[in-house]
Amino acid sequence: MFGLAVLACGGKTQWPGDPELFGMAVVDESAAHVTQSPDFRTNYRAAVTKSLGYMGMGEAEVEGIRVVFTDHVECGGVESAGCWRPDDNTILIDVQQADCLESGVLSHELLHVFLDGDPEHTNWRWSPEWWDPLYDALLDGSSWCQHGF
Ligand SMILES: [Zn+2]
């Protein structure tokens, strides 16, 4: 925990977040207004809780992150389903490319936060074998992936 606490004090931008959403600042710029879905908050909480548990990450480590749902994402100049920008501590999620919250894009970006970067995906946790149980857990009990965003 000590090392993680130091990371959290590394001068990252801290956005004023929603206490019910782990202190994350959720912003919806999508044309479909995905966060207006009646089950958004429940599914968001479930997806983040499962991801953090699987990664061994504490809720305090995601506090102050901004999460933007949008219709187009570029990451390092490349079109992408999602992105974590350490510069302004922001996760971007392309709702056109991600079928639903439980498809793993948010979890993928949270792992970037956990690893404090690793844009080249060199950590062992990026292997499909590591992800499979988390994907299964994300879809278990999910109402969202049945109808998409
Ligand atoms: Zn990535």
Residues whose N, C-alpha, C, O or C-beta is under 5 A from the ligand:
A	BS01	ZN	none
